[in-house]
Amino acid sequence: MSNRKSEIEANLVDVKSRIEKAAKAAGRSVDEITLVAVTKTFPVSDIEFLYQLGVRDFGENRDQDGSNKAPQLPDDCIWHFQGQIQSNKLKSIALWADVIHSLDDLSHAKKLSSLVADQDVFIQLSLDNQPNRGGVAPKDLDSFAQSVAKIGNLKIRGLMAVAPLDEDPKLAFARLNLLSKQLVKTLPMASEMSAGMSNDFEAAISEGATLIRIGSQILGVR
Ligand SMILES: *Cc1c(COP(=O)(O)O)cnc(C)c1O
């Protein structure tokens, strides 16, 4: 086995055991939690190692990288787009991304709906009142979600968020959890939570994340 593959394997084993521990501490089953390996900036050879190690969910932030990498991996991979959406890239993103995590603009939702028959999306929620970092403000979430739900061709799986830099992630993810529970009352299918990265995934798991997005802890510093 190459050095790089054994390095990735050791990191993956470590992350999985931390996921298991965090799930157990929260009284949850690990089966409820999907690990997305965020492979942005890393080469296809690393993704192939992860595939050989059983990982099937991969995340990319840029259309150019995802559209290049996805066709090079087997068909049973599930590709996640979690970067900022540019309207003129939506058509291309929809071709390779099985799941789009960063929907926060109604015009994007409408355009996407005209391009696809069936697209899984997460609505990105802002937890820090800094609109430039992406995400719908909590006060606008309900009306935004209802509008997206009416558009058609889009399956809202739930909420996605990134924890603010200057706050305990557990507090931020607790707000996410609360808003998620409120949303589910009107949109029962939107019950998932995409939250948690290398530095805060345990906090996200304790607050109900069903999908965690981990890059550097598995693949190293970018
Ligand atoms: C890069 C990125 C990740 C992974 O971050 P790590 O800190 O490397 O685990 C997760 N989510 C989003 C939205 C990202 O941009």
The ligand as an SDF file (V2000), in Angstrom:
LIG
                    3D

 15 15  0  0  0  0  0  0  0  0999 V2000
  -14.1240   23.0300    2.6930 C   0  0  0  0  0  0  0  0  0  0  0  0
  -15.4650   22.8020    3.2450 C   0  0  0  0  0  0  0  0  0  0  0  0
  -15.7130   21.7160    4.1070 C   0  0  0  0  0  0  0  0  0  0  0  0
  -14.6240   20.8180    4.6510 C   0  0  0  0  0  0  0  0  0  0  0  0
  -13.7880   21.5850    5.4910 O   0  0  0  0  0  0  0  0  0  0  0  0
  -12.6310   20.9140    6.3800 P   0  0  0  0  0  0  0  0  0  0  0  0
  -12.3590   21.9460    7.4250 O   0  0  0  0  0  0  0  0  0  0  0  0
  -11.4840   20.7000    5.4740 O   0  0  0  0  0  0  0  0  0  0  0  0
  -13.1500   19.6700    6.9470 O   0  0  0  0  0  0  0  0  0  0  0  0
  -17.0270   21.5120    4.5160 C   0  0  0  0  0  0  0  0  0  0  0  0
  -18.0280   22.3200    4.1130 N   0  0  0  0  0  0  0  0  0  0  0  0
  -17.8240   23.3670    3.2930 C   0  0  0  0  0  0  0  0  0  0  0  0
  -18.9800   24.2220    2.8920 C   0  0  0  0  0  0  0  0  0  0  0  0
  -16.5400   23.6580    2.8460 C   0  0  0  0  0  0  0  0  0  0  0  0
  -16.3380   24.7180    2.0640 O   0  0  0  0  0  0  0  0  0  0  0  0
  1  2  1  0
  2  3  1  0
  2 14  2  0
  3  4  1  0
  3 10  2  0
  4  5  1  0
  5  6  1  0
  6  7  2  0
  6  8  1  0
  6  9  1  0
 10 11  1  0
 11 12  2  0
 12 13  1  0
 12 14  1  0
 14 15  1  0
M  END
$$$$
